[in-house]
Amino acid sequence: MDNKLNSVLVVGFNTRPLAYSLNKAGYVVYAVDFFGDLDLFPFVNDFIIVMKELNKDYNYLKGNYSKFLVQYARKLYSKHQNIKFLIIGSGLDDEYEGRKLILDDLKNSEMININNDLEVIKKSRNIEKLFELIKSKGYKIPIYLPYKNFNSRGEKLNYPFILKKKKSAGGINVFKIESENQLISLVKSFEKNEFLPSEWIIQEYIKGIPISSTIISNGKECEVITINRQIIGKKFLNSPKEFMYCGNIVPAQLLKEEEALVTDISISLTKELGLKGINGFDFVLKDHYPYFMECNPRIPGSIRASETALNLNLLDLHIKSFNPFEWENIKSLLKSAESNNFITKLIYFTPKEIDKKFIPKINSLKYIHDKSEPRNRILKGEPLCTILYEGKNISESYNGAIEVVNKINRIIE
C-alpha cells in the first residue's frame, strides 16, 4: 500500500531531478517520464516511461509526447489511487486539455494538486497579454506584433528579429530571422505542417545575456530563490537549435541593481498572476536591463542547480508552500541559505548517432546525471546526459563542466 501522507506522482519530460529531490526529502515517488534515464529508477517506487511503452525513438516522439504523458499519468494514478500529491513538470506547459483530463480524475479523489490552477497557467502562457501587463507596470519589453499583422498597416520590425510560436518552451519554435528571404523560406517549410499565422508572433531581437529567476510563492507572498544565467544554443553542446535550452549557471553573479530589478519584476508578476509553488521567469539582460521573455508556471529546469547552490531541498519547499502554515518556515530557510559556490548545469546533445557501447563509459564519468540507457542507438541531436559541476567561482564551475564535455567527446570520437 502507498504511504499516502508522503507519496507524490511526478509527471514530465524529465522527472529525474524532481524524483531525486523528493526521494531525498522522504517522499515515496511515482513517475511518468519521457526518457527513463538510468538514475531515475533508484528514486521511484513505480513508473511509466513513454519511450519504452511506445517502443519509438526520440525523433519520432519529441514533438508529440505531451498526450502520452497525460495518458500514462492517468494510467499510473489509476494503479496507485492512494498517492497524496501531484506535481506536473516540463512537457505539459500548454497542454491545457490534457491537464484538464488529469485534474478531472482528481475530483473524486483525495490527491492534492501541487501545481498552479489551470486558469493561472493559461494566463501565464498568454505571451501577448503578459507583455502588455509588464508594459503597463512600466517595465521594458521587446517590441512585438502578431505575425498576422506583419507587413500590414505599415507595421514591421527591422532585421534581425525573432519569429516565435506563442506556445514554445525550452527554445523550441523560436527562430532568428535575418532577411525576408529567410522568413519566406521558413514559413513555407512550416506550411507543410499546417502553419497557422495566429499562433505566431514577431519579436524584436534583444542581444544580451540570457538569465532567469526562480521564485516561490504561497499565492500571496513570494520570495526569489535564485537568479541564474541561462546557457542557450551552444555549439559545443551540439544544440539542435539556436535558442535551445542547454543549462544554467547558478547564481548569475549580476550587479546588485540588475538583481534588484529582476527581483522586482519577478515578484510583481508572480503576485499579479497568482502563481503558487516554485516557478520561473526568463529574461535577456541588455545594457543592465532585464527584458522579459517568458513565464514558466512550473518548477524550472534549473532546479537542481539552485538546490545544490543553496544546499536546500526545494522540492520539499515547493510542496510545503501549498500549506499556509509552512510559509514562515520557508522564508526562514531561504533567508538563512547562503550560496557560497557556483553550479554549472550543461545538457549535452549528441553530435552524431552514437553506438550503445560508448554509453556505459560516459555514464561512469564523474558529474554525469540523466544517464541514458544503452539503447540500440542514440540519435543525433538527442539529449545524452546532464553535467552538474560545482566550483568556488563562475570560471571554475563553468570550465570544470566544459572539461567533462571534452571527456565525452574523446569517448565518442
KEKE-3310 file (N, C-alpha, C; in steps of 0.2 Angstrom, whole numbers, plus 5000, padded with zeros to 4 digits):
npx = (5004:5002:5012:5002:5003:5015:5017:5020:5015:5024:5025:5032:5043:5057:5059:5068:5077:5067:5062:5073:5076:5064:5063:5075:5070:5061:5049:5038:5040:5032:5033:5030:5038:5048:5060:5066:5079:5093:5097:5085:5078:5082:5076:5062:5046:5037:5034:5031:5037:5038:5045:5048:5036:5030:5039:5046:5058:5067:5067:5055:5045:5047:5040:5028:5024:5017:5003:5004:5011:5000:4991:4998:5000:4987:4985:4994:4990:4978:4982:4988:4980:4980:4990:4996:5000:5001:5013:5016:5028:5040:5035:5021:5016:5008:4998:4983:4970:4974:4979:4967:4960:4968:4966:4952:4951:4955:4945:4936:4944:4957:4969:4981:4983:4997:5001:5000:4984:4973:4968:4977:4989:4986:4984:4997:5004:5000:5007:5006:4997:5003:5015:5009:5004:5016:5022:5012:5016:5027:5039:5052:5049:5052:5050:5035:5024:5009:5011:5002:4999:5010:5019:5007:4997:5008:5015:5030:5046:5064:5076:5089:5075:5065:5055:5042:5034:5018:5016:5028:5043:5058:5066:5062:5054:5057:5065:5078:5077:5085:5083:5071:5070:5074:5064:5052:5056:5056:5043:5037:5041:5036:5022:5019:5016:5004:5004:4999:4996:4990:4995:5008:5021:5030:5045:5056:5073:5083:5099:5109:5113:5106:5096:5088:5075:5071:5057:5047:5031:5016:5005:5001:5011:5029:5045:5061:5071:5083:5094:5098:5111:5107:5111:5111:5108:5121:5135:5146:5139:5132:5119:5103:5096:5096:5091:5089:5087:5101:5106:5112:5120:5122:5124:5119:5128:5126:5126:5121:5111:5105:5101:5091:5081:5077:5072:5061:5053:5050:5043:5033:5026:5023:5014:5004:4999:4995:5003:5008:5018:5034:5041:5047:5055:5060:5073:5081:5096:5101:5111:5111:5098:5084:5075:5059:5055:5048:5037:5037:5026:5029:5040:5056:5069:5081:5082:5089:5102:5100:5096:5108:5117:5111:5111:5098:5083:5073:5061:5054:5051:5043:5031:5027:5024:5011:5004:4997:5002:5016:5023:5031:5041:5047:5052:5061:5070:5075:5080:5091:5099:5114:5123:5138:5145:5147:5136:5137:5126:5125:5118:5121:5120:5119:5131:5131:5125:5126:5134:5129:5138:5147:5140:5140:5153:5152:5142:5149:5157:5162:5151:5141:5124:5106:5107:5109:5100:5109:5103:5099:5102:5108:5101:5107:5107:5100:5096:5109:5115:5116:5127:5133:5142:5151:5159:5171:5170:5163:5171:5178:5168:5161:5172:5176:5164:5165:5176:5172:5163:5173:5179:5168:5167:5180:5178:5168:5174)
npy = (4994:5011:5024:5036:5048:5054:5052:5055:5059:5062:5070:5072:5078:5077:5069:5066:5074:5080:5069:5064:5074:5074:5061:5061:5070:5062:5057:5046:5041:5042:5040:5047:5048:5054:5049:5039:5039:5031:5034:5038:5028:5022:5031:5030:5022:5016:5017:5024:5024:5034:5032:5018:5012:5015:5010:5018:5029:5044:5055:5052:5054:5067:5078:5076:5071:5075:5071:5058:5058:5063:5053:5042:5046:5046:5033:5027:5033:5028:5015:5017:5024:5029:5039:5054:5068:5078:5082:5092:5093:5099:5099:5099:5112:5119:5111:5111:5104:5091:5093:5096:5084:5076:5083:5081:5068:5069:5074:5066:5061:5061:5066:5079:5093:5099:5111:5125:5133:5129:5140:5150:5146:5146:5160:5164:5159:5166:5175:5188:5195:5195:5202:5215:5217:5218:5229:5239:5240:5248:5242:5237:5229:5218:5225:5220:5211:5203:5189:5189:5202:5207:5217:5223:5237:5245:5240:5234:5226:5229:5219:5209:5199:5190:5176:5168:5155:5156:5147:5140:5132:5130:5135:5129:5131:5144:5157:5165:5178:5183:5189:5194:5184:5173:5172:5170:5157:5149:5150:5144:5131:5127:5127:5115:5108:5113:5128:5141:5157:5164:5158:5163:5175:5190:5196:5208:5207:5204:5207:5200:5195:5180:5176:5170:5169:5161:5157:5157:5155:5157:5160:5172:5179:5180:5174:5177:5164:5160:5169:5166:5162:5158:5145:5145:5137:5133:5128:5120:5111:5104:5109:5107:5117:5135:5143:5134:5127:5124:5123:5130:5143:5145:5155:5169:5180:5194:5212:5222:5231:5226:5213:5217:5223:5212:5205:5213:5213:5200:5197:5205:5201:5187:5189:5196:5187:5177:5165:5150:5140:5134:5143:5149:5163:5170:5180:5193:5201:5217:5230:5232:5230:5220:5212:5205:5188:5176:5166:5152:5143:5133:5121:5125:5120:5123:5119:5109:5114:5126:5120:5114:5124:5132:5122:5117:5108:5110:5105:5099:5111:5117:5109:5111:5125:5125:5124:5133:5135:5133:5144:5154:5146:5142:5155:5158:5148:5150:5163:5160:5152:5151:5155:5149:5143:5140:5134:5124:5119:5108:5103:5090:5087:5074:5074:5066:5050:5038:5024:5011:5005:5015:5021:5016:5020:5034:5036:5033:5043:5056:5068:5067:5066:5061:5049:5041:5026:5012:5010:5003:5013:5030:5044:5057:5074:5071:5073:5068:5067:5075:5087:5092:5103:5109:5124:5136:5148:5157:5154:5143:5133:5133:5130:5118:5110:5111:5103:5091:5089:5089:5076:5067:5070:5064:5051:5047:5049)
npz = (5000:4996:5004:5010:5016:5012:4998:4981:4964:4950:4935:4919:4906:4909:4923:4932:4940:4949:4955:4962:4972:4979:4984:4992:5002:5008:5003:4995:4978:4963:4945:4929:4914:4900:4895:4904:4911:4918:4931:4936:4941:4954:4963:4963:4966:4957:4940:4923:4907:4893:4880:4881:4883:4871:4862:4853:4844:4849:4840:4833:4843:4849:4846:4850:4862:4873:4874:4877:4890:4897:4895:4901:4914:4920:4919:4928:4940:4941:4945:4957:4968:4980:4981:4987:4982:4967:4955:4941:4929:4917:4899:4898:4898:4889:4887:4889:4888:4891:4904:4910:4909:4917:4930:4931:4934:4947:4954:4962:4971:4984:4981:4981:4971:4967:4960:4949:4946:4932:4925:4929:4924:4910:4909:4912:4901:4890:4880:4873:4881:4893:4890:4888:4901:4908:4902:4906:4919:4918:4915:4904:4888:4874:4857:4849:4838:4832:4821:4810:4808:4802:4791:4788:4787:4788:4799:4805:4809:4811:4803:4811:4817:4829:4826:4833:4841:4849:4859:4866:4872:4881:4871:4859:4843:4841:4831:4824:4813:4798:4786:4773:4763:4771:4780:4772:4766:4778:4783:4772:4774:4786:4782:4777:4789:4793:4795:4806:4806:4816:4828:4830:4834:4830:4835:4843:4842:4855:4860:4871:4888:4892:4906:4921:4933:4948:4958:4973:4979:4990:4984:4988:4995:4991:4987:4979:4974:4967:4956:4939:4927:4910:4899:4882:4867:4863:4853:4857:4864:4855:4852:4845:4840:4838:4849:4859:4876:4886:4898:4914:4925:4942:4956:4946:4947:4945:4944:4958:4956:4945:4949:4958:4950:4942:4952:4957:4946:4944:4957:4956:4944:4949:4959:4953:4943:4951:4955:4962:4972:4966:4952:4936:4928:4912:4905:4895:4898:4894:4892:4906:4909:4912:4900:4898:4893:4895:4904:4915:4921:4932:4940:4936:4924:4930:4943:4951:4950:4957:4970:4974:4974:4985:4995:4999:5000:4988:4982:4992:4999:4989:4989:5002:5002:4998:5009:5021:5033:5033:5028:5034:5039:5027:5022:5032:5030:5017:5019:5028:5020:5011:4996:4993:4983:4965:4953:4938:4926:4912:4897:4887:4870:4857:4845:4834:4828:4840:4845:4856:4864:4869:4879:4893:4897:4896:4906:4917:4920:4932:4939:4930:4926:4923:4915:4900:4894:4888:4873:4857:4848:4850:4845:4833:4840:4851:4868:4878:4891:4907:4914:4930:4939:4952:4958:4966:4960:4946:4934:4938:4940:4927:4918:4923:4920:4906:4904:4907:4896:4886:4889:4886:4873:4869:4871:4862:4850)
capx = (5000:5006:5012:4998:5004:5021:5018:5020:5016:5028:5024:5035:5048:5062:5057:5074:5079:5062:5061:5079:5075:5058:5065:5079:5066:5057:5043:5038:5039:5029:5035:5028:5044:5049:5066:5068:5086:5095:5097:5079:5074:5083:5072:5055:5043:5034:5035:5029:5042:5034:5048:5048:5029:5028:5044:5048:5064:5067:5064:5048:5041:5049:5036:5021:5024:5013:4997:5006:5012:4994:4988:5001:4999:4980:4985:4998:4986:4973:4985:4990:4975:4981:4995:4994:5002:5003:5017:5017:5034:5040:5032:5014:5015:5002:4993:4978:4965:4977:4979:4961:4959:4971:4963:4946:4952:4956:4939:4933:4950:4960:4975:4981:4986:5003:5003:4996:4977:4973:4967:4983:4993:4984:4986:5004:5007:4997:5013:5004:4994:5009:5019:5005:5004:5023:5022:5008:5019:5032:5045:5053:5048:5054:5044:5032:5017:5006:5013:4996:4999:5017:5019:5001:4996:5014:5019:5036:5052:5070:5080:5086:5070:5063:5049:5042:5027:5016:5017:5035:5046:5065:5069:5059:5049:5060:5069:5081:5076:5090:5081:5064:5070:5074:5057:5048:5058:5055:5036:5035:5043:5031:5016:5018:5013:4998:5006:4993:4998:4988:4999:5015:5022:5036:5048:5062:5079:5087:5106:5112:5114:5100:5095:5081:5074:5067:5054:5042:5025:5010:4999:5000:5018:5034:5052:5065:5076:5090:5094:5103:5112:5105:5115:5107:5110:5129:5138:5150:5135:5129:5112:5100:5093:5099:5089:5088:5089:5106:5108:5112:5125:5118:5120:5121:5133:5124:5126:5116:5105:5102:5097:5085:5076:5075:5068:5055:5048:5048:5039:5027:5022:5020:5008:4998:4997:4993:5007:5009:5024:5040:5040:5052:5054:5066:5074:5088:5099:5104:5113:5110:5091:5081:5069:5056:5055:5044:5035:5037:5022:5030:5046:5060:5074:5087:5080:5094:5107:5098:5096:5115:5120:5109:5110:5091:5078:5067:5055:5051:5048:5038:5025:5025:5022:5004:5002:4998:5006:5023:5026:5036:5047:5050:5055:5067:5075:5078:5084:5097:5103:5119:5126:5145:5148:5143:5135:5135:5122:5126:5114:5125:5116:5123:5133:5130:5122:5131:5134:5127:5144:5150:5136:5142:5159:5150:5138:5153:5161:5160:5147:5136:5117:5102:5111:5105:5101:5112:5099:5102:5106:5106:5101:5110:5103:5096:5100:5113:5116:5117:5133:5132:5148:5152:5166:5171:5168:5160:5176:5180:5162:5160:5177:5176:5159:5167:5181:5168:5161:5178:5180:5163:5169:5185:5175:5164:5177)
capy = (5000:5018:5029:5041:5055:5056:5050:5060:5057:5067:5069:5077:5076:5074:5070:5063:5079:5081:5062:5063:5078:5071:5055:5063:5073:5057:5056:5040:5044:5038:5045:5046:5051:5053:5045:5034:5039:5026:5037:5039:5022:5021:5035:5029:5016:5014:5022:5023:5028:5035:5029:5011:5010:5015:5007:5023:5033:5051:5059:5051:5056:5073:5084:5073:5067:5078:5067:5052:5060:5063:5046:5037:5049:5044:5026:5026:5035:5023:5009:5019:5029:5032:5044:5060:5074:5078:5088:5091:5097:5101:5095:5100:5119:5122:5105:5113:5099:5086:5094:5096:5077:5073:5086:5078:5062:5070:5077:5062:5058:5065:5068:5086:5096:5104:5115:5131:5132:5129:5147:5154:5143:5149:5167:5165:5157:5171:5180:5195:5199:5196:5208:5221:5218:5220:5236:5243:5241:5252:5238:5236:5223:5218:5227:5214:5211:5196:5188:5190:5209:5208:5220:5226:5243:5248:5238:5230:5226:5228:5213:5203:5199:5184:5173:5164:5152:5158:5141:5137:5131:5127:5137:5126:5135:5151:5157:5172:5179:5188:5193:5192:5178:5168:5172:5166:5150:5146:5149:5139:5124:5126:5126:5108:5106:5117:5134:5145:5163:5167:5155:5165:5182:5193:5200:5212:5203:5208:5204:5202:5189:5176:5175:5168:5169:5155:5161:5153:5159:5154:5163:5179:5181:5176:5175:5175:5159:5161:5172:5161:5163:5153:5143:5144:5136:5132:5124:5115:5106:5102:5111:5106:5124:5141:5145:5128:5127:5120:5123:5136:5144:5147:5160:5173:5185:5201:5218:5222:5235:5221:5208:5221:5224:5206:5203:5217:5211:5193:5197:5209:5196:5182:5191:5198:5181:5172:5159:5146:5135:5136:5145:5153:5168:5171:5187:5194:5207:5221:5237:5231:5230:5213:5212:5199:5184:5170:5163:5145:5142:5126:5120:5126:5115:5125:5117:5105:5119:5130:5116:5112:5131:5134:5116:5116:5103:5115:5101:5099:5118:5118:5105:5115:5131:5125:5123:5140:5135:5132:5149:5157:5142:5143:5161:5157:5143:5154:5169:5158:5149:5155:5152:5151:5141:5141:5127:5125:5113:5108:5097:5088:5084:5070:5077:5061:5044:5035:5017:5010:5003:5021:5024:5015:5024:5041:5036:5031:5049:5060:5074:5065:5064:5060:5045:5037:5019:5010:5008:5001:5019:5036:5048:5064:5079:5069:5074:5062:5067:5082:5088:5097:5104:5114:5127:5141:5154:5155:5151:5136:5129:5133:5127:5111:5107:5110:5098:5084:5089:5086:5069:5064:5070:5060:5044:5045:5050)
capz = (5000:4996:5010:5007:5018:5009:4991:4975:4957:4946:4928:4915:4901:4913:4930:4937:4946:4954:4959:4966:4977:4983:4987:4997:5007:5012:4999:4990:4972:4957:4940:4922:4912:4893:4893:4908:4912:4922:4938:4939:4944:4961:4967:4962:4968:4951:4934:4916:4903:4887:4875:4882:4882:4864:4858:4847:4846:4851:4834:4832:4848:4853:4845:4850:4868:4879:4875:4881:4897:4900:4895:4906:4921:4922:4920:4934:4945:4942:4948:4964:4970:4987:4981:4990:4979:4960:4953:4934:4927:4910:4894:4898:4899:4885:4885:4893:4888:4894:4911:4912:4910:4924:4935:4932:4938:4954:4958:4966:4975:4989:4979:4981:4965:4969:4953:4948:4943:4925:4923:4930:4918:4903:4909:4912:4895:4885:4879:4871:4887:4898:4888:4889:4908:4910:4899:4910:4925:4917:4913:4896:4884:4867:4853:4846:4835:4830:4814:4805:4807:4800:4784:4786:4790:4789:4805:4803:4813:4807:4803:4813:4823:4831:4824:4839:4842:4856:4863:4865:4878:4880:4865:4853:4839:4841:4826:4822:4805:4796:4780:4771:4760:4776:4783:4767:4766:4784:4783:4768:4776:4791:4779:4777:4795:4794:4798:4807:4807:4823:4833:4830:4834:4828:4841:4842:4844:4860:4860:4878:4892:4895:4913:4923:4940:4951:4963:4976:4982:4993:4981:4991:4997:4987:4988:4974:4977:4964:4949:4936:4920:4906:4893:4876:4860:4862:4848:4860:4867:4850:4852:4839:4838:4840:4856:4863:4882:4887:4905:4918:4930:4947:4954:4940:4949:4942:4948:4963:4953:4940:4953:4961:4945:4941:4958:4957:4940:4946:4962:4953:4940:4952:4963:4948:4940:4956:4954:4968:4972:4963:4945:4933:4923:4908:4903:4892:4901:4889:4895:4913:4910:4910:4895:4899:4888:4895:4911:4915:4928:4934:4943:4931:4923:4934:4950:4954:4951:4963:4976:4975:4976:4992:4999:5001:4996:4985:4980:4998:5000:4984:4992:5009:5000:4997:5016:5023:5040:5032:5024:5039:5040:5021:5022:5036:5027:5012:5022:5031:5015:5008:4990:4993:4977:4959:4950:4931:4923:4905:4894:4881:4865:4853:4838:4829:4831:4845:4847:4863:4868:4872:4884:4900:4898:4898:4912:4923:4922:4937:4937:4925:4928:4917:4912:4895:4894:4882:4868:4851:4845:4852:4838:4833:4842:4857:4875:4881:4898:4910:4918:4936:4941:4957:4959:4970:4956:4939:4930:4940:4939:4920:4915:4925:4917:4900:4904:4907:4889:4882:4891:4882:4865:4867:4871:4856:4844)
cpx = (5004:5006:5008:5000:5011:5022:5017:5020:5019:5027:5028:5040:5054:5061:5063:5076:5074:5061:5067:5078:5069:5060:5070:5075:5061:5051:5044:5036:5037:5030:5032:5033:5045:5054:5067:5075:5087:5095:5091:5076:5076:5079:5064:5052:5040:5034:5032:5034:5039:5038:5048:5041:5027:5033:5046:5054:5062:5064:5057:5043:5042:5044:5028:5020:5019:5007:4998:5008:5005:4991:4991:5001:4992:4981:4989:4994:4981:4975:4987:4986:4975:4987:4992:4994:5003:5007:5018:5023:5034:5037:5024:5012:5009:4997:4987:4972:4968:4977:4972:4958:4962:4968:4956:4946:4953:4950:4936:4938:4952:4966:4975:4985:4991:5006:4998:4989:4978:4973:4973:4988:4992:4985:4993:5008:5004:5002:5011:5001:4999:5013:5015:5005:5011:5024:5018:5011:5025:5039:5046:5052:5051:5048:5042:5026:5015:5009:5008:4996:5006:5016:5012:5000:5003:5018:5024:5042:5058:5073:5087:5080:5069:5056:5048:5034:5025:5017:5023:5038:5053:5068:5067:5054:5051:5065:5072:5081:5081:5088:5074:5064:5070:5067:5052:5049:5056:5047:5034:5036:5038:5024:5014:5015:5008:5000:5000:4996:4996:4992:5006:5015:5029:5039:5055:5068:5083:5093:5108:5113:5108:5101:5088:5081:5069:5064:5049:5037:5020:5004:4997:5007:5023:5041:5056:5070:5083:5089:5100:5105:5110:5110:5111:5110:5117:5131:5142:5146:5131:5121:5109:5097:5096:5097:5087:5091:5095:5109:5108:5119:5121:5124:5123:5127:5132:5126:5120:5109:5101:5098:5091:5080:5073:5070:5061:5050:5046:5042:5032:5022:5019:5014:5002:4995:4994:4996:5008:5015:5030:5039:5046:5051:5061:5066:5080:5090:5103:5105:5110:5102:5088:5075:5066:5055:5049:5042:5034:5033:5023:5037:5051:5066:5081:5087:5086:5100:5106:5098:5103:5118:5118:5109:5104:5088:5072:5061:5051:5047:5042:5031:5023:5023:5014:5001:5003:5002:5013:5027:5032:5042:5051:5054:5061:5072:5079:5082:5091:5102:5108:5122:5133:5148:5144:5142:5133:5132:5123:5122:5118:5120:5121:5125:5132:5127:5127:5129:5133:5133:5148:5146:5138:5148:5157:5146:5143:5157:5158:5156:5142:5129:5112:5105:5107:5106:5104:5107:5103:5106:5103:5107:5104:5105:5099:5100:5103:5113:5116:5123:5131:5139:5149:5159:5165:5170:5165:5165:5177:5174:5161:5165:5178:5170:5161:5172:5178:5165:5167:5180:5174:5165:5175:5183:5172:5168:5178)
cpy = (5006:5021:5035:5048:5058:5053:5055:5057:5063:5065:5074:5074:5073:5075:5068:5068:5080:5074:5062:5067:5076:5065:5056:5067:5068:5055:5049:5042:5039:5043:5042:5051:5049:5048:5039:5033:5034:5028:5039:5034:5021:5026:5035:5022:5012:5019:5019:5027:5028:5031:5021:5008:5010:5012:5011:5027:5040:5055:5058:5054:5063:5078:5082:5069:5069:5073:5061:5053:5060:5056:5041:5040:5046:5036:5024:5028:5030:5016:5011:5025:5032:5038:5051:5067:5073:5084:5087:5096:5099:5097:5096:5107:5121:5116:5106:5107:5093:5087:5094:5088:5074:5076:5083:5072:5063:5072:5073:5058:5063:5067:5076:5088:5101:5108:5121:5129:5133:5136:5151:5152:5146:5157:5169:5163:5161:5176:5187:5198:5200:5202:5215:5222:5221:5228:5241:5245:5246:5249:5238:5229:5223:5221:5220:5215:5204:5195:5190:5198:5211:5211:5223:5232:5247:5245:5233:5231:5226:5222:5214:5204:5191:5182:5167:5162:5154:5153:5138:5137:5128:5129:5134:5131:5143:5152:5164:5173:5185:5192:5190:5186:5172:5166:5168:5159:5146:5145:5144:5132:5122:5124:5119:5105:5110:5123:5138:5152:5166:5164:5158:5173:5184:5197:5203:5207:5207:5204:5206:5195:5186:5174:5172:5169:5163:5158:5156:5157:5154:5156:5170:5183:5177:5179:5173:5170:5160:5165:5168:5164:5157:5152:5141:5143:5135:5127:5118:5109:5103:5103:5111:5113:5130:5144:5140:5129:5122:5120:5130:5137:5148:5149:5164:5178:5191:5206:5219:5226:5230:5216:5211:5222:5218:5203:5206:5214:5204:5193:5200:5204:5190:5183:5193:5192:5176:5165:5156:5141:5138:5137:5148:5158:5169:5178:5187:5201:5211:5228:5237:5231:5223:5214:5205:5195:5179:5169:5156:5144:5135:5126:5120:5121:5117:5122:5114:5110:5123:5126:5115:5119:5133:5128:5116:5111:5108:5111:5100:5106:5119:5115:5109:5122:5131:5124:5130:5141:5135:5138:5153:5153:5142:5149:5161:5153:5147:5160:5166:5154:5154:5152:5154:5148:5142:5134:5128:5118:5114:5102:5096:5084:5080:5073:5072:5055:5040:5028:5016:5008:5009:5023:5023:5019:5031:5041:5036:5038:5052:5066:5073:5063:5063:5055:5041:5030:5017:5006:5006:5007:5025:5041:5055:5069:5077:5071:5068:5061:5075:5082:5093:5097:5110:5117:5133:5148:5152:5152:5144:5131:5128:5129:5120:5107:5106:5104:5091:5084:5086:5079:5065:5064:5065:5052:5042:5047:5044)
cpz = (5000:5003:5008:5009:5015:5002:4986:4969:4953:4939:4924:4910:4904:4920:4935:4942:4951:4958:4964:4973:4982:4987:4993:5003:5010:5009:4995:4983:4967:4951:4933:4918:4904:4892:4897:4909:4918:4930:4940:4943:4952:4966:4966:4963:4962:4946:4928:4912:4896:4881:4875:4881:4874:4859:4852:4849:4847:4846:4832:4837:4851:4852:4847:4857:4873:4880:4878:4888:4900:4901:4901:4913:4924:4923:4926:4940:4947:4946:4956:4966:4977:4987:4983:4986:4972:4959:4945:4932:4920:4905:4893:4899:4895:4883:4890:4894:4892:4902:4914:4913:4916:4930:4936:4935:4945:4958:4963:4971:4980:4987:4979:4975:4967:4963:4953:4945:4936:4922:4924:4925:4912:4903:4909:4905:4889:4884:4877:4877:4892:4896:4889:4897:4910:4908:4904:4917:4925:4916:4906:4894:4877:4863:4849:4842:4832:4822:4809:4804:4803:4792:4783:4790:4792:4795:4802:4808:4808:4808:4807:4818:4824:4829:4829:4840:4849:4861:4862:4871:4877:4874:4858:4850:4840:4836:4825:4815:4803:4790:4778:4767:4765:4779:4778:4766:4772:4785:4778:4770:4782:4788:4778:4783:4797:4798:4799:4810:4814:4829:4834:4831:4832:4834:4840:4845:4849:4861:4867:4882:4894:4902:4915:4931:4942:4958:4967:4979:4985:4990:4983:4992:4992:4988:4982:4977:4974:4958:4945:4929:4916:4900:4887:4870:4858:4858:4851:4863:4862:4850:4846:4836:4841:4847:4860:4870:4883:4894:4909:4922:4935:4953:4948:4941:4945:4947:4953:4960:4948:4944:4956:4956:4943:4946:4958:4952:4942:4951:4960:4949:4944:4956:4958:4945:4945:4956:4961:4967:4969:4955:4943:4928:4919:4906:4899:4895:4895:4892:4902:4914:4908:4906:4896:4893:4889:4903:4910:4922:4930:4937:4937:4930:4927:4941:4954:4955:4957:4970:4978:4978:4983:4997:5003:4997:4994:4984:4987:5000:4995:4987:4998:5007:4999:5004:5019:5030:5039:5029:5028:5039:5033:5020:5026:5033:5021:5014:5025:5026:5012:5002:4990:4987:4971:4956:4942:4929:4915:4902:4887:4876:4860:4847:4832:4832:4834:4846:4854:4868:4872:4879:4891:4902:4900:4905:4918:4925:4928:4935:4932:4928:4922:4913:4907:4896:4888:4877:4862:4848:4849:4846:4839:4835:4848:4863:4878:4888:4901:4915:4924:4939:4946:4958:4964:4967:4950:4935:4931:4938:4931:4917:4917:4922:4909:4899:4904:4899:4885:4883:4887:4875:4864:4867:4865:4850:4840)
residu = (MET:ASP:ASN:LYS:LEU:ASN:SER:VAL:LEU:VAL:VAL:GLY:PHE:ASN:THR:ARG:PRO:LEU:ALA:TYR:SER:LEU:ASN:LYS:ALA:GLY:TYR:VAL:VAL:TYR:ALA:VAL:ASP:PHE:PHE:GLY:ASP:LEU:ASP:LEU:PHE:PRO:PHE:VAL:ASN:ASP:PHE:ILE:ILE:VAL:MET:LYS:GLU:LEU:ASN:LYS:ASP:TYR:ASN:TYR:LEU:LYS:GLY:ASN:TYR:SER:LYS:PHE:LEU:VAL:GLN:TYR:ALA:ARG:LYS:LEU:TYR:SER:LYS:HIS:GLN:ASN:ILE:LYS:PHE:LEU:ILE:ILE:GLY:SER:GLY:LEU:ASP:ASP:GLU:TYR:GLU:GLY:ARG:LYS:LEU:ILE:LEU:ASP:ASP:LEU:LYS:ASN:SER:GLU:MET:ILE:ASN:ILE:ASN:ASN:ASP:LEU:GLU:VAL:ILE:LYS:LYS:SER:ARG:ASN:ILE:GLU:LYS:LEU:PHE:GLU:LEU:ILE:LYS:SER:LYS:GLY:TYR:LYS:ILE:PRO:ILE:TYR:LEU:PRO:TYR:LYS:ASN:PHE:ASN:SER:ARG:GLY:GLU:LYS:LEU:ASN:TYR:PRO:PHE:ILE:LEU:LYS:LYS:LYS:LYS:SER:ALA:GLY:GLY:ILE:ASN:VAL:PHE:LYS:ILE:GLU:SER:GLU:ASN:GLN:LEU:ILE:SER:LEU:VAL:LYS:SER:PHE:GLU:LYS:ASN:GLU:PHE:LEU:PRO:SER:GLU:TRP:ILE:ILE:GLN:GLU:TYR:ILE:LYS:GLY:ILE:PRO:ILE:SER:SER:THR:ILE:ILE:SER:ASN:GLY:LYS:GLU:CYS:GLU:VAL:ILE:THR:ILE:ASN:ARG:GLN:ILE:ILE:GLY:LYS:LYS:PHE:LEU:ASN:SER:PRO:LYS:GLU:PHE:MET:TYR:CYS:GLY:ASN:ILE:VAL:PRO:ALA:GLN:LEU:LEU:LYS:GLU:GLU:GLU:ALA:LEU:VAL:THR:ASP:ILE:SER:ILE:SER:LEU:THR:LYS:GLU:LEU:GLY:LEU:LYS:GLY:ILE:ASN:GLY:PHE:ASP:PHE:VAL:LEU:LYS:ASP:HIS:TYR:PRO:TYR:PHE:MET:GLU:CYS:ASN:PRO:ARG:ILE:PRO:GLY:SER:ILE:ARG:ALA:SER:GLU:THR:ALA:LEU:ASN:LEU:ASN:LEU:LEU:ASP:LEU:HIS:ILE:LYS:SER:PHE:ASN:PRO:PHE:GLU:TRP:GLU:ASN:ILE:LYS:SER:LEU:LEU:LYS:SER:ALA:GLU:SER:ASN:ASN:PHE:ILE:THR:LYS:LEU:ILE:TYR:PHE:THR:PRO:LYS:GLU:ILE:ASP:LYS:LYS:PHE:ILE:PRO:LYS:ILE:ASN:SER:LEU:LYS:TYR:ILE:HIS:ASP:LYS:SER:GLU:PRO:ARG:ASN:ARG:ILE:LEU:LYS:GLY:GLU:PRO:LEU:CYS:THR:ILE:LEU:TYR:GLU:GLY:LYS:ASN:ILE:SER:GLU:SER:TYR:ASN:GLY:ALA:ILE:GLU:VAL:VAL:ASN:LYS:ILE:ASN:ARG:ILE:ILE:GLU)
# end
